Amino acid sequence: MSKSNFTRRGLLKTSVAAGGALAMPTIFSPSWADGHAGFTNAPQGSTVTLGFNVPQSGPYADEGADELRAYELAVEHLNGGGDGGMINTFSSKTLDGTGILGKKVEYVTGDTQTKSDAARASARSMIEKDGAVMITGGSSSGVAVAVQALCQEAGIIFMAGLTHSNDTTGKDRKANGFRHFFNSYMSGAALAPVLANAYGKDRKAYHLTADYNWGYTTEEAVTQATEAVGWETVNTVKTPLTQTDFSSYIAPVLQTDADVLVLNHYGGNMVNSLTNAVQFGLRDKQVNGKNFEIVVPLYSRLMARGAGANVKGIFGSTNWHWSLTDEGSKAFVQSFGTKYGFPPSQAAHTCYVQTMLYADAVNRAGSFNPCAVVEALEGFEFDGLGNGPTLYRAEDHQCFKDVLVVKGKENPTSEFDLLEIVEITPRAQVEYAPDHPQMGGAAATLGSCNPGA
């Protein structure tokens, strides 16, 4: 595939300026018009195809099902159906229910199986056979990194779904890839002060960590952040992603002087490991004169529902929660709830938002050319999509926004009301330099945008 680093032309970014005022929309030169240069899967006719690549089987299938619901809702809204959802609250005003650049949005789906090879094969099929001009989705960072690299090679924009590893916009960042979801570093930075305040600074932590890149970066981020407030890390143990019974990993914790267990697990892994930890009596144990505590760095409502009463009082972090009261969140919860009968998860939220951000970037650029989309998204500041004022940083294509610290509710009122927000950590507390060591250091670069054919 040919590669190109397109020269920036005169443009004005849409931004959330100080005081909340909005600048005028981006205006690109007509040289970006689709007919002037070839690129992979340039839409022909009156439709455009998006590829939704989600785990429809495997340990993250619950997240995948909710992601697919959100994608379907986003397409409905883009094509003028339903109540419009967050189109009505989004600070950028290019989306009007007429599709993307006037083309009706169609979509194809694939099953990542939460396996990198399967996810790449699925994405490749959607690109080569179905003509998808953008790929999005996933609930595993291993999958996200693999599919992002494929999209970079193919000349396709990748709007990452649920991916929390630092690597996605750290050492493995790509010019054609963008992530709205927060990352491991942000979880550590948000959680550590809350944990120190709740449990004290003199704590000894034992980590069980999913054996792939999300687990590694989450373990690193949380250990560094908690050690910075005075905690000691007793041990770190890797567990297979395919593990379902964690008893053999929980038992050794009892032989140490650890008084906190950190479960760097997600989805079904977290449900099972937390269940096993409770069965072993860890929540009723006292060590070093302190109550034994459990921490789940990355939480979701779907996980909380799976773990049931075991999540009560357990701290974690999350990207978004349906109980937020900003106008964007309320609009999304209303739309999703009307269509499906229950509130959306954070996975659903980030996937819906990514679809809207892509569509808006194409409209602002006046082109589906991936390099035009890259220019429209780099340095883009926006509001009204459920996380407050948010920046898509140009240097690494990572979104920066406030982070939620949550804990399991002691007295939930329904199967959906399981988590409560205990702190909204301000964006400034979770920001970091693009060359931060946890992100690959100075060697980590985006490279050049690839428009493909």
N, C-alpha and C positions, 0 to 999 in steps of 0.2 A: 504494500500500500504506500502511496506517496504521502509524504508528510509536509506540512506547511505551517509556518509560524506567521499568520496573517498580520499585516501591519495595522495598527490601530488607526482608525479614521476619526474625524470629528464626531464626538458623541457626548450626550449629556445623560448621566446616570439618573434614574429615578432613585431618590433617597429619602429617608426619614431625617429631615434636618433638625437642628436644635429647636426645641419647642414643639416638635411634632409636625411642622409644616413640610409639605411635599414639594420637591422640585418637579419640573416638567418631565414628561416621559423621555426615555432614550430615543434619539433620532439617529439612524445610521444612514450613511451615504447609499444611493441606489446601487453602488457597485456590489452590495451584498445580495442583490436580487438573485433568486434561485437559478434563473436562466443563464447567468453570467459565468458560472463555474460548476463543474461536476462535483458531486459528493455522494457518499454512499446512501442509497435508497431515497434519493430526492423524490418527494411525493409527486405522483402523477394523477391527474384527474381531480375529482372533487373530495377525495378522502385522504386521510393520513393514518398510518398504523403505528400503534405503540405496543411494546412488548412487556408484559407483566410476568416476571420470573420469580415465583414464590415457592416456599416449601409446602407442597400439598401432601407430603408424607414425611415421616421421620420425626425426630424429637421436637422440632419447632413448627409442627403442622398447625397448631392452634393459632400461632402468630400469622402463618401463611394464609389461613382462611380469613382472618380479619383484614389482612392486607388486601386480599382480592376483593373483599366487600368494599373497601375504601376506594380501590382503583375503579371499580364499576360505578361507584357513586360519583367519583371525579369525572369520568367520561360522561355520565348523565348530565352533570352540571355544565360541563364544557359545551355540550351539544344543545343546551337550552332546556333541559328537563328538570323536574323537581323544583325546589325553592331557590336554587343557586348556591346554597351553602356559603362557604367563605369567599366566593366571588364577590359577595355583597360587602364584606368587611375588609378585604385585601386592599392595602394602601395603593397598589398599582391598579389602574382602572382600564386595562386593555382587554380584559376578558368580558365578553358580552353574550355568551350563549350561542355564538355562531361557529363553534369549533375552534380550531387553531388556524390563524390566517385565512379564515373563511372556509376551511376544509373540515368536513365532518370527521370526528375522531372515531376510529375503529381500534380494536385491540385483539391481540392473541395472548395466550397464557402458556406457561411452562411450569414444570415441577422441578425445583432444584434438588429435592430430596435431602437438603442440607449436606450435599456432597459437592465439592468443587468441580470434579469432572462432569458430573451430571448437570450441574448448573451451567457450565460452559457449553456443553453440548446442546442444552435447551436454548440458551441465548443465541448460539450460532445458527440453530435452525430458524429461530424467529427472524434473525437478520437476513440469512441467505435465502430462505424459502418463503417467508411471509412478508419481507420488505419492511420490517420494523425500523423506524428512523430514530427511535429512542428505546433503551432498555432500562427497566427499573425493577426494584424488588429485592427480595432476600431477607433472611432473618439470621444470617450467620456471617461473621466477618471474613471467615475463610472463603466463603462463597463470594462475598462482595469484592474482595481483593482479586479473586480469579476472574470474575465476570468483568470487573472494571478494566483489567489488563486486556481482556479480549476485545472489549469495546474500543479501547485505545487503538489496538491494532487494526480494527475494522473500520474506524472512522465513524463511530456512533457515540452519541452522548449517553453516559450512564448516570442516572439519578438514583443513587444508592437508597435502599430501603432501610431496614433496621440493621445497622452495623455499628458496633460500639467500640471495637478495637481501635487503638491509636493508629494502627498501621494503614487504615483505609485512606486517611488524609495525612498520614505521617510518612514513614519510609516508603510506602507503596502508592503514594499519591500519583494521580495521572491528570493530564490537562483536560481530558475528555470526561472526567469523573467529578461528581459533586455530592457532598453529604450534608443533609439537613440535621440528622440525628447527632446527639452529643457523643462524647467519647470517654474512654477510661480515665484519662487525665482529669477531665471535668468531674467525674464521679468522685475520684479521690479528693480533689480540691474542695468539693462541696461537702462530702461526708465527714472528713477528718475532724473539723472543728465541732461539728454536732456530736460526733461520737465521744470526743474528749470531754465535752460539757456534760453529756449524759452518763458516761461510764467512768470518767476520770482519765488522767494522763498516765497512770501507772498500770498499764495493761499488757498482757502477753497473748499474742494472736497466733493461731494455727490456721493456715490456708489450705483449702482443697480447691484445686484449679482445673477447669476443663482443659484438656490437652490439645489446644490449638491456639491460633494467634490472639483471639479475643481473650482467652483465659490468661495467656502470658502477659498481655499489656495491662489487663485489669489487676492482676496480682502485683505487677510492678508499680502501678499507679497508687494502689491502696496501701501497699507496704511503705512506699516512700512518704506518702502523705501522713499516715498514722505514725510512722517513726519520727516524723518531723514534730509531732505534738507530744512525743514521749513514749509511745508504745514500743514494745519489743516484739520482733517476729520470731516465734519459737521454731516453726517449721513450715515448709511449703511443699505440698504433695500434688502431683499431677494425676488426674483421673480421666479415663477414656470417654470420649464424647458418646459412645454407644452404651456406657454403663447404665444400668437400671437399678441395681441394688448396691448401695454405698456402705453397707454394714462393715465390710472389711477395711474401709477407709476411715470410718468413724471410730471404731474400736481403739486404734492406736492413740487417738486424741486423749483418751482417758488415762493413758500412761505417762502423759506429760504434765507440766505445770501451767499449760495454757488455760486462760480463763475467758477467751473469746474464740469462736470459730467463725472464720470468714469463708463463705461459700461463693467462690467465683464460678458459679454455675448459672445457666439460664434455661428457661423453658422447662421441659420435662425433667431435665437433669436436676434443676434446683428443687422442683417439687419432690423428687425422690430422695435427694440427699437431705433436705430439711426434714422430711418425714422420718428418715432413718435416724437423724440426730435427735429428734424428739423421742423416738422409740427407745433410744439408748439413755434417756433421762438427762440429757445435757441441759435442758432448760430448767431442771429442778436441782442442778448440781451447784455446789459452792466450791470455789478454788481460790487459794490465796486470800481467804476471808471476804471474797466478793461473789456475787451471783454470776454464774456462767452466762455469757451472752452470745448470740448468733447475729451475724451481719450478712446481708445479701446486697452486694454493691449495686447490681442492676436489677431493678424490680419491674414488674408489669402487672396490670390487673388480672391478666389471664393466668399468670403464675400464682398470684395470690389466691385466685379462685380454686386452682388445682390443689394448693397446699392447705386450704381451709383454715381451721382455727390455729394451725401451727404458725401462721404469720403474725399473730397478735403481738404487738409491741416490738417487732423486728424492724430495724432501720434499713433503708436502702435509698437509691436515687432513681429518678425516672425523668424521661424527656418531656412528658406532658401527661396531664390527667384530666379526665372528663369532668371533674368537679370545678375546674377553673371557671372564673366568672367574667373573663374578658369577652368582648363581643364576638370575636372570631371563634373562640372555643364554644360559646353558647350556640352559635349558628351551626357549627359542625356537629355538635352533639344532637341538636334538634333534627338536622337532616338525616344523620346516620340512624338515630333512634326511630324516626318515622319510617324509614325504609326497612330496617332490620329488627326493630323491637327491643333493642338493648343498647347501652352506651358503647362507644368505640374504645379500643385499646390505644396505647401509645404507638403501636406498630401501624394501626390503621391511620392514625393522625399523621405520622411522618410520611407515609406513602401517598396519602391524599395531597398533602402540602407539596411534596416533590413534583407531583403531576401538574399542579397549578403553577408552580414556579417555572417548570419547563415551558408550559404553554404560554405563559406571560412573557418569558424571555424570547421565545420565537416571535411573538407579536411585536414586542418592542424592537427586536432586531430587523423585522420585516423579512425574515428568512429562516428556513429550516437548516441552513448550512451550520454544521456543528461549531465551526469557528466563530460564526456570528453569535451563536447561543452562548459560547464561552465568554465572549466579550460582554454580552448583556448581563451575565450572572456574576462575573468577577467584580468585587467591590460593591455589589448590589445591597442596599439597605432597604428593609421593608418592615411592615407592621400589619396587624390584623389577621394573622394566621395562627394565633393561639399561643405564641411564646413571647409576646411583647416585641419591642424593637430588636431586629435581628440583622446580622451582617453575614454575607457570603464572602469570606476573606479571599482576596485575589491570590495570595501567595500559596495557599494550599487547598482552596475550595472547601473549607470547613465553615459551617455556620457557627456563629457565636451568639449566645442568648442566655437568659437566666436558666438555672438548673434547679429542679425540684428535689428536695430531700423529703422522703415519706416514711411512714411506718405503718405496720399492720394495725388496723383499728381493734380496740378492745371490745367494742359493742357495735358491730356492723348491723345495719338495718336491712341489708339485702345481699344477695350473692355478688352484686356489683359494687357495693359500698364497703370495700375491704381495706382500702388504703386511705390514710389521711395525710395531707400536706403539712409538714411541721416547719419547713423553712423554704422560702424561695430565695435561693442563693443568687446574688446579683452577678451579672455577666462579668464584671470587672474581676471578681474573685476567681473565676475559672479560665481566664484568658492566659495565653502563653505565647512565647515567641515562635515563629514558624520553624526555626532551627533548634527547638528544644530537644535535648538528648532523648527524651521518650518518643520523639517524633522522627528519629533518624538523624538528627543533627544537621550539620551544614551539607551533608552529602545528599539529603533528600530534596529533590527538585521535581517540579511538575513535568518538565519537558515541554514539547510543543504540541499545540492542538493538531489533530489529524482529521482532515475532512474526508479521508478515504478516497474512493474512486472519483 
